[in-house]
Amino acid sequence: MPPQLALFICILFILWLFARDRKLRPMTSWALWIPLLWIMIIGSKPISLWFDVGAQFQRIEDYTEGSPLDRNASLLLIVVGMVALLRRRIDWGRVFASNRWVFAFFFYCLVSLIWSDYPFVGFKRWIKDVGNIVMVLIILTESDHVQAAKAVLARYTSFAIPLSVVFIKYFSGLGRYYNPFSGEAGYCGIASNKNELGCALFICGVFWVWDLLEMRSAGNRNRKTDRIDLLVRIALLLMLGWLMDKANSMTALMCLIIGAGIVLFMRFPFARRQVRYLGTYSLVVGLLIIALYTVPGIFETSMEMLGRDTTLTGRTDIWVACLSVPINPILGAGYRSFWQSPGTQRIFEQYYWRPVQAHNGYLEAYLNGGLVGVCLLIAMIISTGSKLKKELLLGSSFGILCFSFLVVGVFYSWTEALFNQLSIVWLIMLMAALKDLRSPGSMQEKRALNANGFR
């Protein structure tokens, strides 16, 4: 099939999916198109790469200055998003009070710019990071935030999965890339590299498994419509499986298995009864992770079982090199400043490629924010888990999706530094972390739980 014809058919298929979603998963307001565009951008290649006008990031100046096109596009969406939020007359005092640990973490990141080597560059990045919060708040302040989140995520998956398939099969210049040193080919689809494609795929996969189960539990109001919708979702899941094989990202595959497993497991009454012991289970998992790295032989055996080398494809070597760079252990190098410091430049001259992240979100938080930043990040994660525990005890099905997103985000961040980034994983973690703004215990909330949760 000619590439142009394949792309044309793909675009028609995406438009058809969008048209169906107008009835099945309608956008609850025009403002939802703002976070949808945002997610489409951060969940794919940067705009500058689509038009081949981005910086090549070969020098330190390239990395600190970034792309004006990407910067202006992000700023425009943030401004429009803020206007949409201000028009809703939100009680901002309640927003901050209800999400104090999230905003405490973001406020500390802002304060850390004081001792950063590049405070202005860091401030621009912090503004972009705040854009993630703006987009999540637009979704959560909708009249039905569950329907709003479903509408946005469904349209993103309808865009990302088919287009990635066409790019990989028919447009090698867009869907593939080659290591300039080894010549090895990688498949990236709509993303910039295979790891980013893996992120998009496991988010899409977990959502579609959850949405498929929601459709089956909602009952058959229209058998023909349900049958077509079921076939469409199965087709997208099959495409996703093919893409996951091409991406060859073991971490992303594990996240998909874990996230989908949580969604399926929580459908059983026995699993829902275990929610009350969530804190205990989390402590046990934390102790097991500590044992994994401290007890000799366990880590090596685990990696062999997963088919991975003990360096996690060179990640552990980077961790050691990062920890050898002298920083303030309490305060860190300042918000997203570690990789531009002169000391870091000298240490990483040994690499033929220039690392721009620690490939561990918790280590990255330490390098930039010190122990204070790590403690605030962990406090935010624990607070999110506590919030989701309450939602799960109430029987919220959307709470199950958010809980699975939180777990896979925490897991994935062990091998990739995605906190405080323009990343779809970080955004869905914020979606899980931030509380919706309806009055607790209201009739509206009870009706929503009855409609979207387990009866």
C-alpha positions in Angstrom: 0.0 0.0 0.0 1.4 3.5 -0.9 2.4 5.4 2.3 0.1 8.4 1.3 -2.9 6.1 1.0 -2.1 4.4 4.3 -1.9 7.8 6.0 -5.2 9.0 4.4 -7.0 5.8 5.6 -5.5 6.2 9.1 -6.7 9.9 9.3 -10.2 8.8 8.2 -10.2 6.1 10.9 -9.1 8.5 13.6 -11.8 11.0 12.5 -14.4 8.2 12.6 -13.3 7.3 16.1 -13.6 10.9 17.2 -17.1 11.1 15.6 -18.2 7.9 17.5 -16.8 9.3 20.7 -19.1 12.3 20.4 -21.9 10.0 21.4 -20.1 7.4 23.5 -17.6 9.6 25.3 -18.7 13.2 24.6 -16.5 16.2 25.6 -18.3 17.9 28.5 -17.2 21.4 27.5 -15.1 23.2 24.9 -12.3 23.8 27.5 -11.5 20.0 27.4 -9.9 20.5 24.0 -7.1 22.5 25.8 -5.8 19.5 27.9 -6.4 17.2 25.0 -4.1 19.2 22.8 -1.6 19.4 25.6 -1.6 15.6 26.1 -1.3 15.1 22.3 1.8 17.2 22.4 3.5 15.8 25.4 2.5 12.3 24.5 4.1 12.5 21.1 7.0 14.3 19.4 7.6 18.0 20.3 6.0 20.3 17.7 9.5 21.5 16.6 10.4 17.9 15.6 7.3 17.5 13.5 8.4 20.5 11.5 12.1 19.8 11.8 12.9 23.2 13.3 14.0 22.1 16.8 17.4 22.5 18.4 19.7 19.5 18.0 20.8 19.6 21.6 24.5 19.1 20.7 25.7 21.9 23.0 24.8 23.0 26.5 23.4 26.2 25.1 21.0 24.2 22.9 19.6 22.3 25.9 19.2 25.4 28.1 17.6 27.5 25.4 15.3 24.9 24.0 13.0 25.4 21.0 11.1 28.8 20.7 8.3 27.0 18.8 7.7 24.5 21.6 8.0 27.1 24.3 5.5 29.4 22.6 3.0 26.6 22.0 3.2 25.5 25.6 2.8 29.1 26.9 -0.2 29.7 24.7 -2.0 26.6 26.0 -1.1 27.4 29.6 -2.5 31.0 29.2 -5.7 29.7 27.5 -6.1 27.1 30.2 -5.7 29.6 33.0 -8.3 31.8 31.3 -10.7 28.8 31.2 -10.1 28.1 34.9 -10.5 31.8 36.0 -13.8 31.9 34.2 -15.0 29.0 36.4 -14.5 31.1 39.5 -12.7 28.3 41.4 -12.2 28.5 45.1 -8.4 28.6 44.9 -8.0 28.5 48.7 -9.8 25.2 48.7 -7.7 23.9 45.8 -4.5 24.6 47.7 -5.8 23.3 51.0 -7.1 20.1 49.5 -3.8 19.4 47.6 -1.3 20.8 50.0 1.4 18.2 49.4 1.3 18.6 45.7 1.6 22.4 45.9 4.2 22.1 48.6 6.4 20.1 46.3 5.9 22.5 43.4 6.5 25.5 45.7 9.8 24.0 46.9 10.8 23.4 43.3 10.2 27.1 42.6 12.2 28.2 45.7 15.1 25.9 44.7 15.7 28.2 41.7 17.4 30.6 44.2 20.5 28.4 44.4 20.2 27.1 40.8 23.0 27.8 38.3 20.4 28.6 35.7 17.5 30.2 37.5 15.8 31.8 34.5 16.0 28.6 32.4 14.7 26.7 35.4 11.8 29.1 35.9 10.7 28.6 32.3 10.7 24.9 32.9 8.8 25.3 36.1 6.1 27.3 34.3 5.7 24.4 31.8 5.5 22.0 34.7 2.7 24.1 36.2 1.0 23.7 32.9 0.4 20.1 33.8 -1.5 21.1 36.9 -3.5 23.6 34.8 -4.6 20.9 32.4 -5.5 18.4 35.2 -7.5 21.1 37.0 -9.5 21.8 33.8 -10.5 18.1 33.7 -11.3 17.9 37.5 -13.4 21.1 37.5 -15.8 19.8 34.8 -19.3 19.0 35.9 -18.5 15.3 35.5 -14.8 14.9 35.9 -14.9 11.1 35.3 -16.6 11.6 31.9 -14.2 14.4 31.1 -11.1 12.3 31.8 -12.6 9.4 29.8 -13.3 11.7 26.9 -9.8 13.1 26.8 -7.9 9.8 27.3 -10.1 8.0 24.7 -9.3 10.6 22.0 -5.6 10.6 22.8 -5.5 6.8 22.4 -7.5 7.0 19.2 -4.9 9.5 17.9 -1.7 7.8 19.2 -2.1 4.1 18.4 -3.2 4.1 14.8 -0.9 6.9 13.8 2.1 5.1 15.4 1.3 2.0 13.4 1.2 3.9 10.1 4.4 5.8 10.9 6.4 2.6 11.8 5.2 0.7 8.8 5.2 3.3 6.1 7.1 6.4 7.2 10.6 5.3 8.5 11.7 8.9 8.8 9.0 9.6 11.4 8.3 6.2 13.0 11.9 4.9 13.3 15.2 6.3 14.4 18.8 5.0 14.3 21.5 5.2 16.9 24.2 7.4 15.3 27.0 5.4 17.0 25.8 1.8 16.7 23.5 2.1 13.8 20.8 0.1 15.6 17.2 0.8 14.6 14.6 1.8 17.1 10.8 2.2 16.7 9.2 5.3 18.1 5.9 5.8 16.3 4.5 9.3 17.2 7.1 9.6 20.0 10.8 10.6 19.9 12.2 7.3 21.0 11.2 3.8 22.1 11.0 4.7 25.8 8.6 7.5 25.1 6.5 5.3 22.9 6.4 2.7 25.6 5.1 5.3 28.1 2.3 6.3 25.7 1.5 2.6 25.1 1.1 1.4 28.6 -1.0 4.5 29.5 -3.3 3.8 26.5 -3.4 0.0 27.3 -4.3 0.5 31.0 -7.0 3.0 30.0 -8.5 0.8 27.3 -8.6 -2.3 29.6 -10.4 -0.2 32.2 -12.8 1.3 29.7 -13.5 -2.0 28.1 -14.5 -3.4 31.5 -16.6 -0.3 32.2 -18.5 -0.9 28.9 -19.2 -4.5 29.8 -20.4 -3.8 33.3 -22.7 -0.9 32.2 -25.1 -3.3 30.4 -26.2 -3.5 26.8 -28.5 -0.6 26.0 -27.8 -0.9 22.2 -26.4 -4.3 21.2 -25.3 -3.2 17.7 -23.5 -0.1 19.1 -21.9 -2.1 21.9 -20.7 -4.7 19.4 -19.1 -2.2 17.1 -17.5 -0.4 20.1 -16.2 -3.7 21.4 -14.6 -4.6 18.1 -13.0 -1.1 17.8 -11.5 -1.5 21.3 -10.2 -5.0 20.6 -8.7 -3.7 17.3 -6.9 -0.9 19.1 -5.6 -3.3 21.8 -4.3 -5.6 19.1 -2.5 -2.6 17.5 -1.1 -1.7 20.9 0.2 -5.2 21.3 2.0 -5.0 18.0 3.4 -1.6 18.9 4.6 -2.8 22.3 6.5 -5.6 20.5 8.2 -3.0 18.2 9.0 -0.7 21.1 10.8 -3.5 22.9 10.6 -1.7 26.2 10.5 -4.3 29.1 9.8 -1.6 31.7 6.8 -0.3 29.7 5.5 -3.9 29.2 5.8 -4.6 33.0 3.9 -1.3 33.6 1.1 -2.4 31.2 0.9 -5.8 32.9 0.9 -4.3 36.4 -1.6 -1.6 35.5 -4.0 -3.8 33.7 -3.6 -6.4 36.4 -4.7 -3.9 39.0 -7.7 -2.9 37.0 -8.8 -6.6 36.5 -7.9 -7.6 40.1 -10.0 -4.8 41.7 -13.1 -6.2 40.0 -13.2 -9.0 42.5 -14.8 -8.5 45.9 -11.8 -10.2 47.6 -9.5 -7.6 46.1 -11.7 -4.7 47.1 -11.7 -5.9 50.7 -7.9 -5.7 50.7 -8.0 -1.9 50.1 -8.1 -1.2 53.8 -4.7 -2.8 54.2 -3.2 -0.7 51.4 -0.7 1.0 53.7 0.6 -2.4 55.0 1.0 -3.8 51.5 2.9 -0.6 50.4 5.3 -1.0 53.4 5.9 -4.6 52.5 6.6 -3.7 48.8 9.0 -0.9 50.0 10.9 -3.4 52.2 11.1 -5.9 49.3 12.6 -3.2 47.1 15.2 -2.4 49.8 16.0 -6.1 50.1 16.4 -6.3 46.3 19.3 -3.9 46.4 20.9 -4.8 49.7 20.8 -8.6 49.9 23.5 -10.0 47.6 22.3 -12.1 44.7 18.6 -11.1 44.7 19.0 -8.3 42.3 21.1 -10.2 39.8 18.7 -13.2 39.9 15.7 -11.0 39.4 17.2 -9.3 36.4 18.1 -12.6 34.8 14.5 -13.8 35.2 13.3 -10.7 33.4 15.9 -11.0 30.7 17.7 -7.8 31.6 21.3 -7.2 32.3 22.3 -6.2 35.9 23.2 -2.6 34.8 19.6 -2.1 33.5 21.1 -1.2 30.1 23.8 1.0 31.6 21.4 2.8 34.0 23.2 1.7 37.2 26.5 3.1 35.8 24.8 6.5 35.3 23.4 6.3 38.9 26.9 5.8 40.3 28.3 8.6 38.1 25.5 11.0 39.2 26.1 10.3 42.9 29.8 11.1 42.4 29.0 14.7 41.4 29.3 17.0 44.5 26.0 18.7 45.3 24.3 20.0 48.5 22.8 16.8 49.8 20.0 18.7 51.7 19.0 21.2 48.9 20.4 19.7 45.7 21.6 21.6 42.7 18.3 23.5 42.2 15.2 22.8 40.1 16.3 20.9 37.0 19.8 22.4 37.1 21.9 19.4 37.8 22.6 18.5 34.2 23.8 22.0 33.3 26.3 22.4 36.2 30.0 22.5 35.2 30.8 19.6 37.5 28.3 17.4 35.7 29.7 18.4 32.3 33.2 17.2 33.3 32.0 13.9 34.8 29.9 12.9 31.7 32.6 13.7 29.1 33.3 9.9 29.3 30.0 9.2 27.5 29.8 9.3 23.7 26.2 10.4 24.1 25.2 13.2 26.5 22.9 12.0 29.3 20.2 14.6 30.2 18.5 12.6 33.0 19.5 10.1 35.7 17.1 7.4 34.4 15.6 7.3 37.9 13.0 9.7 39.0 13.9 9.6 42.7 17.6 10.0 42.1 16.7 12.9 39.8 14.6 14.5 42.5 17.6 14.2 44.9 20.1 15.6 42.5 17.9 18.7 41.8 16.1 19.1 45.1 18.2 17.2 47.7 16.7 15.2 50.5 14.1 17.9 51.0 12.8 17.5 47.5 12.8 13.7 47.8 10.9 13.8 51.1 8.3 16.2 49.6 7.9 14.0 46.5 7.4 10.9 48.7 4.9 12.8 50.9 3.0 13.7 47.7 2.9 10.1 46.6 1.8 8.9 50.1 -0.9 11.6 50.2 -2.1 10.5 46.8 -2.3 6.9 47.9 -4.3 7.9 51.0 -6.7 9.9 48.8 -7.2 7.0 46.4 -7.6 4.5 49.3 -10.7 6.5 50.4 -12.1 6.6 46.8 -11.5 2.8 46.5 -13.3 2.2 49.8 -16.3 4.2 48.4 -16.3 1.9 45.4 -15.1 4.4 42.8 -14.2 2.8 39.5 -12.4 5.9 38.4 -10.4 5.6 41.6 -9.2 2.2 40.4 -7.9 3.7 37.1 -6.2 6.5 39.0 -4.7 4.0 41.5 -3.3 1.9 38.6 -1.9 5.0 37.1 -0.2 5.9 40.4 1.3 2.5 40.8 2.7 2.2 37.3 4.0 5.8 37.5 5.8 5.0 40.7 7.2 1.8 39.2 8.2 3.3 35.9 10.0 6.2 37.6 12.6 3.7 38.9 14.2 3.5 35.4 13.2 6.9 33.9 13.2 10.4 35.4 9.7 11.7 34.6 8.8 13.8 37.6 8.5 17.5 36.8 8.7 16.7 33.1 6.4 17.3 30.1 5.6 13.7 30.2 2.2 11.9 29.9 3.2 9.7 32.8 3.8 12.7 35.1 0.5 14.2 34.0 -1.5 11.1 34.8 0.2 10.9 38.2 -0.9 14.4 38.9 -4.4 13.5 37.7 -4.4 10.8 40.3 -2.9 13.1 43.0 -5.1 16.2 42.7 -8.5 16.0 44.4 -11.6 17.0 42.5 -13.3 20.1 43.7 -16.9 19.0 44.4 -18.3 19.2 47.9 -17.5 15.9 49.7 -20.5 13.9 50.6 -22.8 15.8 48.2 -25.6 14.1 46.3 -23.7 14.9 43.1 -20.7 12.8 44.3 -22.9 10.0 45.4 -24.7 9.9 42.1 -21.3 9.9 40.3 -20.1 7.1 42.4 -23.2 5.0 41.7 -22.9 5.7 38.0 -19.2 5.1 37.6 -18.3 2.9 40.5 -19.2 -0.6 41.8 -22.8 -0.8 43.0 
